[in-house]
Amino acid sequence: MRVKCVICDKIESIDDESLIAKRLRNRPIHTFMCNDCHKRISDRTNARIESGNFRLYRPIDEKEDW
C-alpha cells in the first residue's frame, strides 16, 4: 500500500496486512506520518517539556459520589 505523509508529502509503501494499513483503509480520519516527521515532532515536544515552558492542560475529573 502506498501512503503519503501529511506533513512532508513523502510517499512511502507499507505492508498491506499491517495494522497501520488496516486503520487507514477502515477509518479515513486516520492519517499517516512518516518516521522522520514523527521522530522530529516527538523530539521537539520532549525538548519543550524539559524546558519548563510547556504546560499540558488536562481536564479535571470530577468524582461523583453516588
C-alpha positions in Angstrom: 0.0 0.0 0.0 1.3 3.4 -0.9 0.8 6.2 1.7 1.7 9.9 1.8 2.9 11.7 4.9 0.6 14.5 5.9 3.4 16.9 6.9 6.2 16.5 4.3 4.2 14.8 1.4 6.8 12.0 1.1 5.3 8.8 -0.4 6.2 5.5 1.2 5.0 2.0 0.8 3.8 -0.1 3.8 2.7 -3.7 4.1 -0.9 -4.3 3.1 -1.6 -6.5 6.2 0.0 -4.2 8.7 -2.0 -2.5 11.5 -1.4 0.9 10.1 -2.7 -0.1 6.6 -5.8 -1.5 8.1 -6.5 1.6 10.1 -6.0 3.8 7.0 -8.4 1.6 5.0 -11.2 1.3 7.5 -11.1 4.7 9.1 -10.4 7.6 6.8 -9.9 10.0 9.7 -6.6 8.3 10.5 -3.6 9.9 8.8 -0.1 8.7 8.1 3.0 10.4 9.3 6.5 9.1 8.2 9.0 8.0 10.8 11.2 11.1 10.2 8.4 13.6 10.9 7.2 11.5 13.9 10.6 11.5 15.4 11.2 15.2 14.8 7.8 16.1 16.4 8.4 13.9 19.5 12.0 15.2 19.9 10.8 18.9 19.8 7.9 18.2 22.2 10.2 16.5 24.7 12.6 19.4 24.5 9.7 21.8 25.2 8.6 19.7 28.2 12.1 19.7 29.6 12.5 23.4 29.2 9.7 24.0 31.7 7.7 26.4 29.4 5.3 23.6 28.3 2.1 23.2 30.2 -0.3 20.4 29.5 -3.8 21.3 30.3 -5.7 18.2 31.2 -9.4 18.2 32.1 -10.1 17.8 35.8 -12.2 14.8 36.5 -15.0 15.5 38.9 -15.8 12.5 41.1 -19.4 11.9 41.7 -20.4 10.3 45.0 -23.5 8.2 44.2 
